[in-house]
Amino acid sequence: MVDPGWVSIMRIALPISLVVTGLLLIVGSIWLTWYFFEYESDNAGALFGMTVMPLSVGIGSILTIIGIVVAVVRFANRKK
């Protein structure tokens, strides 16, 4: 039998972890692109900004949206 307290913690932790992971991907990729432009070379920044950044920002946005939707659905379906 699963402990109900553990289940309730996981119901809260899943949306929070999705949103935090998504935001970290977005902020981290923007920061890395700035870092490459500022301290490495314009070519490295442009290459990173055209390849990795759109992918990581897209994945981060999707994870953030999924986390928000999961939180809203779970909040709407909670027992009263």
Sequence and secondary structure as in RCSB ss.txt:
>XXXX:A:sequence
MVDPGWVSIMRIALPISLVVTGLLLIVGSIWLTWYFFEYESDNAGALFGMTVMPLSVGIGSILTIIGIVVAVVRF
ANRKK
>XXXX:A:secstr
   HHHHHHHHHHHHHHHHHHHHHHHHHHHHHHHHIIIII HHHHHHHHHHHHHHHHHHHHHHHHHHHHHHHHHH
HT   
